[in-house]
Amino acid sequence: MSVPIDVSDEVLSGEAVAIDVQPVGFLLRALGAAIDMIVGYAVFILWLFLRIWLLDAGVLDEATDRIATVAALVVSFVVLPITMEVALKGRSLGKLAVGGRIVRVDGGAAGFRHAFIRALLGVLEIYMTFGGLAVLTGAFNARSQRLGDLVAGTYSQRVRTPALPSHVPVLPPALAGWAQIADVARMPDRLARRISQFLVSAPRMLPDARARRPRAADRGDPVRLTGPARSARAGAHGHHGAAQRARATRAGERRPSDREAHGPSDRRLIIRRTAPDSGQ
């Protein structure tokens, strides 16, 4: 019923990392507030029965009765919620029932100041209006916050999450024979190189060519590439040829004494041998 949470409303840690915490839903929040409201009314009703007995016993007169009634209202609707939230670290009977806990908007623990503000405004929006004002406020914000939460800077965080099912890996029966002889050591360098080349060029290949290449590689057949993959491979061969020519040139420059030791015919022989490489 509440609106979705915006990206700007995410809880960020001190390292600017978004923390994956979920607020309690609107219906569960309303159920928890109803339980807390029933508890507050029950405590005040108990005081009314105690007041009748004290008046019959002559313990209370008219002046002390008024003072005791005001004190019972404050204890039932202000002191009791504050005490429970501070003692239970942001929880109450209703929040324990629905699996919620009051925290600050930045994810930190709420303290006495937050509980005091929420309890004071709760008298207006929960007990005096029977929850009507809290319902109207919580229905139109992402975290189902009532007026007291908006002023105190808190919301109800979900702390009870369903247990994840345990996953036990099971080997398929068809792979039982393979598992007995499988070698899980490091892949050969040649195979790893071919796999990495395929992964780089796979996004640029046509679906049919991408499916044929692994099968042809297993048989040892040459694979003809088309389209972007062919141009990419041609560019790779061009870079490889340029690297070979550069290495040959450096090797020739590092051995001047060999060329000086041989005669002109040997120098021409060296030139003829390197000429085919320069034409690639």
C-alpha positions, 0 to 999 in steps of 0.5 A: 500500500505504501509507495516504492522506495526511491534510490535516494532513500537507500540506507548508506554506510560510512563507506557509501555502500548501500545496505540491503535492509527492508522496512516493515510493510504497511499492513504488518506495521498497522498490526503491530501498532494495533497490538501496542494500542490494545496493550496501552488501553488494557493497562488503563482499563486495569487502572480504572478497576483499581480506581473503583476498588480504591474509591470504595475502600476510601483510600482515594478522595476527589483530589487524589483521584484526579491526580491518579487518573492523570498519572495513569494516562501518562503511564499507560500511553507515554511511559509504558511505550518509552520504557518498552522501546528503550529496554527492548532496543527499539522493540515492543510487544507489537513489533516483536509479533510482526518482526520489526524494530525501530531504527534511525533512518541511517540504520543506527540504533534508536535511543531514548530521545527517539522513543520519547518523541514517538511516544508523545506524538503517538498520543495524538496520532494513535490513542486520540484518533484511534490510529487514523492519523498514523494510517493516513501518514504511513500510507503515503511514504515508502517506509510506512512511517507515521508522524512520530517516525517522521519527526524523530527520524526513525522507521520500523526495520524488518528483522525477521527474515525467512530462512533460506533453504539449504542447498546440497549440491547433487551430482547428476547420475550421468556424470558419475563416471566423469567425476571419477576420472575428472582432473580438476587441476589447472587447465593447459596454457594452450586450452586456456588461451583458446578459451579466452580468445573464444570468450573475447570474440563470442559477443561479435560472432553470429549465433551459428558461428559461435555454436560451430566454433567449439565443436570444430575446435574439438575435432581440430578443424580450422574455423572460418570467421566472418563479419566482425569476428574475422576483422577482429582476428585479422587485426590481431594477426596484423599486430602479431606480424608487426610484433614479429618484424619489430623483434627481427629488427631489434635482433639484427641491431643487437648483432652487428659483430656477426654482420661485420664478421661475414662478407658481403655475400653473407649480408645479402643472404641475411637480407634475402631471408628477412625479406619475406617477413617484411612483406607480411 
